Amino acid sequence: MSSKTHKIVILIFTMVLFLSPYSAMAGMSYKPTIISNINETSGVISVVTTLSIIADWASQVGDTLFTPVSIVTGSEDPHTYSLTSSEIQMIGDADLFVRLGLPGIEPWVENVLDAFPSLNVLTLASEEIMEIDPVSGYLNAHVWMSPIIAKNFVSNITDSIITLDFANRGQYEINRDNYLSNLDELIFDIEDYYFNRTNGLKVVVQHPSFFYLLNLLGVERVGIIEEHEGSEPSAQHIQEIVNIMIEQNVTTIITQPQIEEQLVIQIARDTNSKLAKLSPMLRDDVDDNYIQMIIDDINALLSPEDIEDNQWIVTSLAIGGVFFVGSILLLVFLRFKGNTFKFKKKRNEPKNNKE
């Protein structure tokens, strides 16, 4: 082999060695990584959450630095929510998407994650933190209703936000510590003040949303009206609930604004009970936050309301309607009868003979 040929062979061999790693990478599916510290010095990060509760926690951490957006607000049911195209795009454009991540709470999230495989997602919870609900017999996913568990979620949110905006780490940590202190005060009030007023209370609940909060308060749930998620309870189940309430002298039913309560009202009438209107979500119509929501729920539990019985209004309207229609028919009848009488009278009058 000539010297020239030898050099060509060495050159080709070197190029093959150099390019081989890139050839291997070309056959692999490449996913872009999330860049940390995208706002190293300044800027506003985009945080989107599934639930308004999570958005409130994030807003406490990011106070004055960013404003998170929640997909589901207080008026909707997160179990059955349907995303709009603009909401899907907003999630895809987010620097951080925060979800609870427990079965059945946000079933619409999985399709979004499939559409945006490189989306930076923080999943707050896992099934390991859920407890078996002794009334329903299933794991209860409404863990956010415990301020004790909420503290862990706030810390996890803070850690994820700091990785995105490390330049403001100090302020985020101050905001987190201040908010955790407020949660500690709430927990102390529940265990020291409210517990003494609610311990031993028996209730029936419309939905198992308040399992963790009621446990902290020492409240016993003797039944759940919603037999299965998203479906009407059977007549047999309703009768069982009524029987239990009568036998155990339960006079409080816990309901919530996100679910139709007409059936609950009927059960309350049958058992001479009052309604305690609690909410597991922040409400749209008030300037609400997580801590205030918990306090309002406890106060609503302590002061259940009488049923707003509007049946007399319906009855009055019905009677009035019948009377009005009857009066019209009577006037029409008298008018018609009067015209008929005049016509007959005119026919019976003797005609004047013409001379």
Rosetta blueprint (number, residue, H / E / L):
1 M L
2 S L
3 S H
4 K H
5 T H
6 H H
7 K H
8 I H
9 V H
10 I H
11 L H
12 I H
13 F H
14 T H
15 M H
16 V H
17 L H
18 F H
19 L H
20 S H
21 P H
22 Y H
23 S H
24 A H
25 M H
26 A H
27 G L
28 M L
29 S L
30 Y L
31 K L
32 P L
33 T L
34 I L
35 I L
36 S L
37 N L
38 I L
39 N L
40 E L
41 T L
42 S L
43 G L
44 V L
45 I L
46 S L
47 V E
48 V E
49 T E
50 T E
51 L E
52 S H
53 I H
54 I H
55 A H
56 D H
57 W H
58 A H
59 S H
60 Q H
61 V H
62 G L
63 D L
64 T L
65 L L
66 F L
67 T L
68 P L
69 V E
70 S E
71 I E
72 V E
73 T L
74 G L
75 S L
76 E L
77 D L
78 P L
79 H L
80 T L
81 Y L
82 S L
83 L L
84 T L
85 S H
86 S H
87 E H
88 I H
89 Q H
90 M H
91 I H
92 G H
93 D L
94 A L
95 D L
96 L E
97 F E
98 V E
99 R E
100 L L
101 G L
102 L L
103 P L
104 G L
105 I L
106 E L
107 P L
108 W L
109 V H
110 E H
111 N H
112 V H
113 L H
114 D H
115 A H
116 F L
117 P L
118 S L
119 L L
120 N L
121 V E
122 L E
123 T E
124 L L
125 A L
126 S L
127 E H
128 E H
129 I H
130 M L
131 E E
132 I E
133 D L
134 P L
135 V L
136 S L
137 G L
138 Y L
139 L E
140 N E
141 A L
142 H L
143 V H
144 W H
145 M H
146 S L
147 P H
148 I H
149 I H
150 A H
151 K H
152 N H
153 F H
154 V H
155 S H
156 N H
157 I H
158 T H
159 D H
160 S H
161 I H
162 I H
163 T H
164 L H
165 D L
166 F H
167 A H
168 N H
169 R H
170 G H
171 Q H
172 Y H
173 E H
174 I H
175 N H
176 R H
177 D H
178 N H
179 Y H
180 L H
181 S H
182 N H
183 L H
184 D H
185 E H
186 L H
187 I H
188 F H
189 D H
190 I H
191 E H
192 D H
193 Y H
194 Y H
195 F H
196 N H
197 R H
198 T H
199 N L
200 G L
201 L L
202 K E
203 V E
204 V E
205 V E
206 Q L
207 H L
208 P H
209 S H
210 F H
211 F H
212 Y H
213 L H
214 L H
215 N H
216 L H
217 L H
218 G L
219 V L
220 E E
221 R E
222 V E
223 G E
224 I E
225 I L
226 E L
227 E L
228 H E
229 E L
230 G L
231 S E
232 E L
233 P L
234 S L
235 A H
236 Q H
237 H H
238 I H
239 Q H
240 E H
241 I H
242 V H
243 N H
244 I H
245 M H
246 I H
247 E H
248 Q L
249 N L
250 V L
251 T L
252 T E
253 I E
254 I E
255 T E
256 Q L
257 P L
258 Q L
259 I L
260 E L
261 E L
262 Q H
263 L H
264 V H
265 I H
266 Q H
267 I H
268 A H
269 R H
270 D H
271 T H
272 N L
273 S L
274 K E
275 L E
276 A E
277 K E
278 L L
279 S L
280 P L
281 M L
282 L L
283 R L
284 D L
285 D L
286 V L
287 D L
288 D L
289 N L
290 Y H
291 I H
292 Q H
293 M H
294 I H
295 I H
296 D H
297 D H
298 I H
299 N H
300 A H
301 L H
302 L H
303 S L
304 P L
305 E E
306 D L
307 I L
308 E L
309 D L
310 N L
311 Q H
312 W H
313 I H
314 V H
315 T H
316 S H
317 L H
318 A H
319 I H
320 G H
321 G H
322 V H
323 F H
324 F H
325 V H
326 G H
327 S H
328 I H
329 L H
330 L H
331 L H
332 V H
333 F H
334 L H
335 R H
336 F H
337 K H
338 G H
339 N H
340 T H
341 F H
342 K H
343 F H
344 K H
345 K H
346 K H
347 R H
348 N H
349 E L
350 P L
351 K L
352 N L
353 N L
354 K L
355 E L
